[in-house]
Amino acid sequence: MAYKSDTYVVNLGAEAVSASTGYVLVDLSDTTNYPHSKTNQLHLLGLILSAEKAGDGVYDIWVGPVFEVDASNGSTTWVHCFHLEAVGNPTDNTDRFAQAIDFTLGGSNPEGVNCQVNSGGTGFTNFVGNQGHSGDGTWKTGTGLASPVGAGAGTTGKPGAGDLVVYVEEVSGTGTIDFSLTAIYEAL
């Protein structure tokens, strides 16, 4: 198998998340803090999630790219949702979850999910989806969010078109969630 020099890995970890929270997983334009050097488009090849939920809450962890953003809000389309809920005993105090997603389908789809934003900034050139945030203040350009490279200080963690973001949604109940989310991606 040939080595692909444009494949990268990032990991985002968070502990004691107790409310719905947005994160920047890959900032496509940030070539200083992230390992990639190209900024035209991102291809999501895979995700690995390990999580522990404390309390009897239900959480969704949504992952997807931003396709439009400005100083007041932004819009996303979700590529994948990890749903964390105790199914054996909904009142269990601690649940653990681990899952790996291969968007390359074992190599038969080597591009993974192509997250290239279309020229109109209204979606993506190679995929559509019916779930995401539309005009949501979580993704505005002026607010730094936690990311693998920092806690949103300075210019890090400010969402832009083409960035890969994560939204941890507290669906119901109480408690907290700890998670480690790894993304394997290409930047072209």
Buried (B, 14 or more C-beta within 10 A) or exposed (E): EEEEEEBBEBEBEBEEBBEEBBBBBBBBEBEEBBEBEEBEBBBBBBBBBBBBBBBBBBBBBBBBBBBBBBEEBBBBBBBBEBEBBBEEEEEEEEBEBEEEBBBBEEEEEEEBBBBBBEEEEEBBEEBEBEEBBEEBEBBBBEBBBBBBBBEBEEEBBBBBBBBBBBBBBBEEBEBBBBBBBBBBBBBE
